[in-house]
Each structure stands twice: as structure tokens, then as C-alpha cells.
């Protein structure tokens, strides 16, 4: 309930670690929190992040910097103009 005591901007900042986690349960919690208490723009971003982690199990745009091999599906996704690149 601490988050409900904060203004919208600070509440969104509080939820950011969940949005940037590659753990799907964190992503789902983030979306649920933004649905209850967050600004619409942040909710849209939270859903986008969740959808990427649901699809790939991680954020493909981090693969190079983390030394991870990208799958063919991740490479195809990252080649798209509308891909999220961080």
C-alpha cells in the first residue's frame, strides 16, 4: 500500500524495476500495478515489455551486451522497424 501514498510520477518510478526485469511474474505484477494505479502511457509500456518477455523469455535487445546468442526468432524480431530496442 505504500505505492498508493505516492503521486503518479513517483509511483511509476517505483514500478520501473519490475518493468525492466526479465522475470515473467515481475512483468505480470508490473502490468497489474499500472492497471490499478499507473498513468496510461506507462501502462502501455508495461504491456509492451511484458509481451516481449512472454514471447522470448527475455529482452532480445540485451543479448549482445550480455553475451547471449540470439535465436532466429529474436533476430527476426530485432530486424523489424517496430522492434523494441531499449
N, C-alpha and C positions, 0 to 999 in steps of 0.2 A: 503493500500500500504506500510505501514511501514515494514511488513514482507519481502517484496521484496528487501529491502535495506540490509538485513542481509545475512550472509553466510549460507550455507545449514545446518550446525550443529546448529546454533543459531535459525534458522527458525524452525527446527524440535522441538527444545526445547520449542519455543513459542507455538507450536500447541499441546503440550502434555496435557494441561488441558482438551482440547476438547476430546482427545483420552480416557481419564480416566473418563469422565462424563458418567452417566447412562441415559442421555437425548438423545434420538434418533436423534433429529435435530442437536445437538452438534456433534454426531458421523458422521452424513452425511456431515456436514460442514468440519470436520477434514479430511475425505477422499477426499473431493473436493479440499481442500487446498494442501494436499500431492500430488494429481494428477497433480496439476498445478506447484508446487514449491518444492516438497519434495524429499528426497532420496528414491530410490526404496525399500530399506529394511523397512523404516518407513511406506511407503505406504502399504506394505504387512501387517504390524502390525495394521495399522489403519483399514484396511478392516476386519481383524480378529476381532478386538474389535467391530466394527460396526455390524458385523454379529451376534455376541453374544447378543448385546443389541437388535437387530431386533428380534432375536429368543425368548429371555426370558424377554425383557423389563428391564433388569438389568444384573449385573455380578454375576452369581451364586457363584463364589468363595469368594465373600464378605459376603455371607449370615450369616455364623457362627459368624464372628466378629461383624456384625451389628445386631445380634439377630433376623435375619429373618428366617422364616421357608422356607426350600427348597421344591419346588414342586417335584413330582415324576420325571418329565422330567429333572429337574435340577440335581437331584441325579443321574439319569442315565447318563447324560452328564458328570458330575464330576467323575464318576467311570471309564470313558474311559481313555485309555492311552494318547490320543491326546488332552484331555481337557485342556483349558487354566486355569491356577491356580494362575495367578498374578505374 
